[in-house]
Amino acid sequence: MSHARSEDQFLSEQEDVTGLIPRGLRISAALAWRFIVVIAALYAIVWVIGYLSVVVIPLSIALLLAALLAPAVAKLVAVRFPRGLASAIVLIAGLGVLGGLLTFVVTQFSSGLPQLQQQLNASLDQIQKWLVNGPIHLRQEQIQDFINQAIDFLKSHQASITTTALTTASTVGEILTGFLLTLFILIFFLSGGEQIWSFLVRGVPSRVRNRVDVAGRRGFASLVSYVRATAAVAVVDAVGIGIGLWILGVPLVIPLATLVFIGAFIPIIGAVIAGGVAVLIALVTKGFIGAVIVLGIVIGVMQLESHILQPLLLGRAVKLHPLAVVLAITAGLVVAGIAGALLAVPLLAILNAGIRSLLHEHDPDPSTVDVLSDQAAQPDNAPPGSPEAEVPTRGDGDKEDKAS
């Protein structure tokens, strides 16, 4: 019997090897598998969002537009306009302004196209003369052979070009569908956003409902601040590049500045495209030197935007570090292209404001949060000495009034 007990004890000692594993290794293994689970969950969420991108992207853009137009709706409601009528007026006015800007740009480009065509022909003649009489000393036959080769290349790749055109037409159809869906969602966000949010919050357990409600409101307030700061950056881009084009005498200054303003709402990509159009027009009208100067102006304004205006204005508006703003835009561009670059910083701003509210506010009152105020993005009960504690919100003002 003693032999049997000693054998059982030996087996148990062989099976229980946990004590032999170093404590650091056990902690690392526990953290590792939890990290893998979190990454897998995030990957699943991103995959679902990508699969439903046809719905998610219009929904996100509608939320951005709602943050842009909500202050105007609130002002009309404050002067006793019915909310539905105020939403309709603001929406129609916004569409009118956007349509007017786009129509103005297209009209100005169309009216200036004959002049640009003449200048393009003159520029091509100058380039041809430079190739023949310049340091390269090409013969006329060589230039004609190059043109013929370009024409043959287009003919040989006609099928792929046609396929690309059809793909572009399909993309235009998808953009039009997304625009209509965005407009439909925006109508309900402007007219009944408060009711929609209240309905969603009802699904949260009652013991944490107020905290989640306030966190969501502060997240939307941060989004409002982001949109305002982005509009300011877009104005600076348009004015800076427009002044540079006007000094150089480049035609179509106002349409190009308007194009820069619209493109600035798409971080990095929009400014590159709009600046590229300005450089091409300068190349046609002012020659190589003028194009280089315009390129320098565009690069300078973009550097001012990316390294000073965007990090400082956006970082201050949404309380994000400038490095976080730049990294968010870059990561969004890599992961989801233009849509990712457009939505990365707003998403980061919403998460930042919401998480700080959940961590710092323990008994918040949703009625004290004004989502259209920049200060509402900051939690009321921040730890003493933190930057958030120095920024009063409407709730703090109410508390001070009551105390007085």
Secondary structure, DSSP 8 states (H G I E B T S, - for coil): -HHHHHHHHHHHHHH--GGGS-HHHHHHHHHHHHHHHHHHHHHHHHHHHHHTHHHHHHHHHHHHHHHHHHHHHHHHHHTT--HHHHHHHHHHHHHHHHHHHHHHHHHHHHHHHHHHHHHHHHHHHHHHHHHHHSSS---HHHHHHHHHHHHHHHHHTHHHHHHHHHHHHHHHHHHHHHHHHHHHHHHHHHHHHHHHHHHHHTTS-GGGHHHHHHHHHHHHHHHHHHHHHHHHHHHHHHHHHHHHHHHHT-S-HHHHHHHHHHHTTSTTHHHHHHHHHHHHHHHHHHHHHHHHHHHHHHHHHHHHIIIIIIIIIIHHHHT--HHHHHHHHHHHHHHHHHHHHHHHHHHHHHHHHHHHHHHH-SS--GGG--TTSGGGGS-TT--TTSGGGGS--HHHHHHHHHH-
